[in-house]
Amino acid sequence: MQAMRIFAATTGLILSTTLLTVPAQATGNGIEITFLGRFATGAVGAGASEITAYDPATRRVFVVNAQDGTVDVLDIRDPRHPKKVATLATPGANSVAVKNGVVAVAQQAAVKTDPGTVSFFTASGRKLRDARVGALPDMLTFTPDGDTVVVANEGEPSSYCADGVDPEGSVSIVDVKRGTVKTASFRAFNGKEDKLRAKGVRIYGPKATAAQDFEPEYIATDDRGRTAWVSLQENNAIAIVDLKHAKVKEIVPLGLKDHGRPGAGIDASDKDSKIDIRPRPVLGMYQPDALASFESRGRTYLVAANEGDARDYDCFAEEVRVKDLTLAHPDADTLKKDAELGRLNVTTTSPRNAAGATTALHAFGARSISVRSASGALVWDSGDQLEKLIARKLPAEFNADQENATFDSRSDNKGPEPEGVAVGTVKGRTYAFAGLERVGGIVAYDLSDPSRPSLAGYANSRDFTGSVAAGTAGDVGPEGVLFVPAAQSPTFKPLLVVGHEISGTTAIYELR
């Protein structure tokens, strides 16, 4: 996308951003997302149901249960009544994937800065082997042929204090049959930090090299298993990895979203007791969590859930409210009011002038779903559609948090917070399905035209009249979103299987 610099006469701030295609009102083919059933662990607020994977031969769903340090195995031959039939002992489990009857589980070490492990099992639960990978393996996926597992080793620091440990982020490429591991390292970018920053890549951990600062979060691969795209969430970038040669080819900055443009506004205050979505003099860092890939007319595209994330460690925390900053703006006092931008959380690394005053406000996440090309260029963004969708569908729960009776409480911090995303084909049409981590629910977009996706549906199986703490609030905090195609489904209709980390539930939805 063409870069540009804008002096916003109405704000007095210098904005550095990229051109944004603002979507028209959704008019595409709708899809019905129908709740079928759920499995409840009974553990609330403990990450007892997170990432999910599915084996079509056994009709089993594998669910990361961080509370117990296991992968729970669910029988979904009757998806209206899923039942737990086994567990896999996987202490430190963060992610699970299944392909061709092989289950792979990413497990962090007891000391998270130490090298982690990928454990392999059969779908029936028999342990096959372990493979040693990098520090804090946070997500893994199989290549389409099932021969390779690709692992995002996040490498988070223990702290940024003098005695802290900051391991390097990396991508492990594991041969499933042999158990051998190749590592795609970021060390080639050490010494090039200033050049990367000049391109828009965030490298800002205190005293961190590029390899230490890059923290791989999520991976999508192409249909041939040759290329992987890795989200570097905190860095607001994507790494493009050559899987055959285990080499990071490029670091692509994702740019900034101008929330001052019509159709890209936000509700920025949690203290105004109302829904107030409008353009603001703020730039959103896309910072995607989950990625998914799809093909359209011979081209590969990425779908990104632009969640946003901030670093908060001992000796370094980057979140700050706008009202606590010195702004280079003639109307700073007005902007810093709670009903305007005062409550909004932004990063302390926002640009400043020589006097130390902040010249542009960089907020976490973009409150949106994006489509990007294989090179990482922005093709389309959902703008303010997600917040407007919730305002229309659930006005009494607009931008609610993961506790009930929290209307508007997330407007100051990432809004509905899209996190997990999956892509699947229903009746010949390709859709993206994304979970909204805070208010809950799954939103669907029709991707038939990647340059102009259309909002196709939304379903929320959360019960806002129940008690989250007592486990009577339905499904809260969607984390991992999994698509099951009709040909592999026990109902012969496509399904979504969603792990909910707050309610400790795994919900199953049918797509019609």
N, C-alpha and C positions, 0 to 999 in steps of 0.2 A: 504494500500500500504506500501511496505517496505521503511522505512526512511533511508536516507543515508546522509553522509557529504562528500563534494567534495572539494578538493583544486584544483582550476582551474589554472594550470600552466601558461596559457596564460593571466590570469587576475590578479592573485595575491590575489583574494578575496576568503574568506571562504564562501561556499554556503551550506545552509541547505535546503533540498528540498525533494520531493517524486518522485518516479519513474513515468515517464510519457509515456504512450503509444502514439507514434506519428502516426497519421493516414496515410494510403497510399492514393494515388490519388483517388478521388471519382469515382466510376464506377457503382453505383447502379441505381435502377429504378428512372427515372426522373418524375417530376410532373410539370404541367403547372399552373402557378399562373396568372390568367387573371383579370385585373381590370374591374369591372362592373360599379361602380358609387360611388358618394360621397355626403355627406351632409356637407356644410360649414357653420359654425356659423358666419363668418365674423370677428371674433376676432383673431388676430394674436399675437403669443408670449405671450399668457395670460393663457395657460392651459385650453382652452375652450373645448377641446375634449381629454379626457385622458383614463380612464378605461371604457370598454364596457361589457355589459351583454345582453343575448338574451332570450326572452320568446317565445318558439315555438308555443304555442297555439294562441297567438295574433299576431305573426310575428312582434314583437316589439323589438327594440334594445334600451337599456338604457345606456346613456353616461354621465359620470361625467363631468360637466362643472364647473371647479373651478372658472372661471372668474365671473360667475353669482351666484355661490353658489346654483346650482341646479343640478338635473339629467335631461338631455334632453331625451325625449321619441321620437324615430323615428319609423315610419311605413316603413318596408322594404318588404312589399308584392311584390313590384316591386323594386328589389335591384339595378336596374339601375338608379332609381330616388327615393332614400329615402327622406322622408319628415317628418318634425317635427310636431307632433300632440299634444304634451302635455309637461309639465315640472313637476317635483316633487320639492317642496321647501325643500332643504336639505343644509342649510348653513354649510360650513366647510367640504363638501363632499370630500372624498379621494378615495373611492372605492365603487363598486356596484357589486352585484351578484344576480342571479335569479334561482329559482328552484321551480317546481310544482306551478307556478303562483304566487309565493311570491317573492317580491323584497326586498333585504336588502342593506342598504346604511350605510357605515362607515363615521361618521362625527366627526371631531375634535372640541374641545371647542373653544370659542372665544379667550381664553388664552390657547395656545396649551399644556401647561404643566398640565392643569386641566383634569379630567376624560372626556372622549368622550362618544359618543352615537352611537348605531346602531338603525336605524329607519326601520320599516317594513311597506311595502305597498302591495296592490294587484297589479297585472299587469295592471289593469285598472286605477290605481292611487289613490285608497282609502287608507288613512292612517290606519294602524292597531295598532301599539304600538311602544314604544321606550324601549331600554334596555341600561343601563349604563355600560360602559366598561372602559378600562384603558386609560392612556394619549396617545394622538395622534394615534388613530386607523387608520393605514395607508393602510391596505388591509384586505379583508375578503373573505371567500369562504364557500359554503355549503358543507356538507358531501354528498356523493352520494345519500343517501336516502332522503335528504332534511329536515331531522328532526333537524339538528344542524347547526349553523353558527359558524365558527372559525375565530377569529379576531386577527391580529397582531397589538399589541399596541406598537408603536415604542418608545415612551417615550423619545424623544429627549430633551436635556437640553435647557433652554433659553439662557444660556451662561455658560462658565466655570469660570467666575469671582466670587469674593467672595459673591456677592449678587445674583448669578444665582440660578435657580431652576433646578434640575436634577431629574425628576421622574423616577421610575423604569419601565423598559420594562416588558411586560407580554403578555400572550395569553389568550383571553377570549373565553369561550365555552358557546354559547347561545342556550338554548332550544327554538326552533322556536314557538311552540304552546303555551308554558307557559310564555316565555319571561324571564325565570330565567337564571342567569349567574353564571358560575363557572370560577375561575381564576387559570391558571397554572402560578405560580410565579417562579422567578429565585432566590428567597431569600435563598434557600437551598445551593446555590453555594457561598454565601457570606462567607468570611474567607478562601475560597479555591482558591483565585485568583492566587497565586503563582504556585500552582499545575496545574491549567489550562494553565497559561502562559508557563509552562515547556512542556506541550503537544502541544503547538503551537496556542492556542487560544489568540487572541489579546484582552487584557483588559488594556486600556491605558488612558481613560479619567481622567483628573486631579482629584484626591481624590475620584473617583467613585468606589463604590462597584461593584461586578459582576452584581447584579440585576439592578443597575443604568446604567452600561456600555453596557449591552446587549440590542440591539435595533432591535426587530423583524421587518422584512421587508416584507416577502412574505411567503405564506403557500401553501403546497400541502398535500393532504390526500390520504390514500390508498383506494382501492375499497370498503372496508367494513366500512370505517369511524371510524376505531379504532385508527389509528396512524396518526399524523401530523408531517410533516417535515417543519421547520421554518428557513428561511435564516436569519442569523445574519450578515448582509453584512459588516459593518465596522469591526466586530470582526473576519471576515474570518472563519466563523464556521456555523454549522447547529445545531439547537436544535431538538431533537426527543421527541415528546410529546404523552403521553398516554391520549387520549381524554376521555375515560370512567372515569378515576380517576383524570382528570385535573392535571396531574403531568408531569413535565419535567424530562424525564428519563435520558437523556444524552446530553452533549454538545460535538459535534464532530468537531475537527479542520480540515480544508480542505487542509492544506499543501500549498506548494509553487510550482509554475510552473517554470522550468528552461528554460528561453528563450535563454540559450546558447546551447541548443541541436538542432541538425539538424531537420528541420520541425516544430520548435517552435519559430522561430525568430520573430522580430518585426522591424518596421520602427520607430526609436526613435527620429527623428529630424523633426521639422517643419520649419527649416531654411536652408535646403540643396537643395530646389527646385527640388527634384526628388523622385522617388519611390525607396526605399532602404530597402527591407525586408531581414534581415539576422540574424543569431544567435548573441546574445549580452550577456555580463556578467551581467544579470539582472534576478531577481526572481519576478514573478508576483504573487500577492495575488489574489486568484480566486474571492473572494468577490461577489458572485452571487446576483443579484436582484431577478428576477422571477424564480420560480421553477414549474415544472410540473411532475406528476407521470404517469407511465404506467406499464403494466404487459407484461411479455414475458416468455413463458414456465413456468408459475406458480410463477415467481419471480417478485417482485416490483422493479422498477428502478426510478431514478430521472433524469430529464433533468434540467440543470442549465444554465442560461444566465449570463456569468461572466463579468458583467458590471464594477465593481470597484467603490469605493466611498471614499472620504476623509472627515475628520471632519474639518470644518472651522467655528470657533466661536470666539466671543470676548474672549480674554485671552488665546485662544489655537487654533492654526491652524497647521496642520501637513504637508501640501504640501511644498516641496522645490525642486528646480532644482539641478541636479547632479553637475553642475558647481559651485554651492554655498556651496558644501560640502568639507570637508577634507577627501580624500580617502586614505585608506591603500593599496596603489598600486604603483608599481614602474613607471608605465606609466600613472599616474593620470592626468598629463597635457594633454596628448593625448585624454584620455577618456572624459575630461571635455570640449573638443571643441564642438561647436554647431553642427557640422556635425556628431559627434559621439554620446555621451550620455549627453552632456552638457545641452541640452534643456529638457531632460526627467524629468517629475515630479515623484518624489518618496516620501516616507514618512520619516519624521524626526525621526520616531521610529525605523528605520533600526538599526541593531546591530552595536556596536562600540567597539573598543579595549580600553585598559586602558588609552591610550593617547587621547581618544576622537575621533579618526579617524574612519570613516565608513568602515566596513569590508564586507558588502553585501548590495546590492541595492534592495529595495523592492518597486516595482511599483504597482499602483492601477489597479486591474482587470487583467484578463488573455487574453482579446481580443478573446474570444472563447466561444464555447458551450461545455459543459461536460455532460457525463452520469456517474452517481454514483449509487452504490448499495443502498439497503435499510438501510445499516449500515453507509452510507456516504462515503464509500471507492471509490476512483476514478477508474472507469472502462475504460473510454475513454475520450479523449479531442481532439478538432478539430485542435489543434496546431496553425499554421499560416494560415489556410485555408481561414479565413474570410478576412484578409488583402489581400491575394493573389487573392481571388475572386473579390474584388473591383478593384484591380489593373488590372485585366483582363477585367472585364465588364465595368468599368467606369474609365479608366485611367486618364482622364482630371479632374475627381472629387475625386480622391483617397484621403481617409481620410479627406474629406471635413467636415466642420462644418455645422451648421444649417442656415448659410447665404450662398448665392451663391457666386461664385468666391473665394472660400476658399480652393483651392487645398492644400493638405498636412498639413492643419492647426491643425489637431488633432493627428498627429503622436507623438507629445510629451506628449500626455495625453489620453490614453485609446483607441486610434484608432477609429474603427467603433462603438465601445461601444454597444455590444448586451445587451438589457434590458428586454423586454417582451418575454415570450415564452408560447406556447400552444402545446398540443399534440392531434392528431386526427388520425382516421383511414380512409383511402381512398382505395377503392377496395381491402379491406382485408390487406392492409399494413399500418403500423403505422409510422407516420411522426411527427417530431418536426418542429415547425414554430417559428422563432425568428425575432424580429424587431431590426434593427440596428439604434440606436437612433440618431447618428450624420449624417452619409451620407444618411441614410434612406433606405427604402426597407425591404422586408421580405425574409429571407433565409430558405430553407427547407432541412431537413435531413431525410433520410430513416433509421428508427430504427429497421428494421427487425432483424438485428444482433446487440444487444446492445453493444457488445464489438468491433464492427467495423461499425458504422453508415457511410452512404455514402451521400455526397452532392447531393441533388436531384433537386434543383431549386432556382432561385432568381428572384424577380420582384421588381421594384422600380417605383412608380408612382409620383415621384418628378419631377418637371420641372426645370432643372438647367438654363434655359434661362429666366425664369420668375423672378418676384420680390417677395421675401418672405414677405417683409414689406407690399407690396400692395395686398398680398393674391393671386398672380398669379403664384405661384411656385408649385402648386399641393399639394402633401401630404408630410409634413416635420415634423420630430421628432416623429416617432412611439413610443407609450407608452404602451398601453394595446393591447394584441393580443388575439383574441377569435376565437375558431374553432366551426363551426356549422356543425354537421353531415348531410349527405344527407337526411336521414329520417326526419329531422326537418327543412330542408331548403325550402324556398318558390320556389326555382328552381329545387328541388329534386336532386341537386348536392351540394357537400360540399362547404362551404364558409369560408372565413376568414373575420372577422370584426375588423378593427384596428383603434384605436383612436390616432390622431396625435396632440400632445400638442402644437407644435409651429405653425402649419398652422391652428389649430382650425378646423380640418376636421375629419370626420369619413369615412373611405374608406372601400368598400366592394369588395372582390376578390373571384372569382370562381376557384375551384381546379379541374383540369382535368388530 
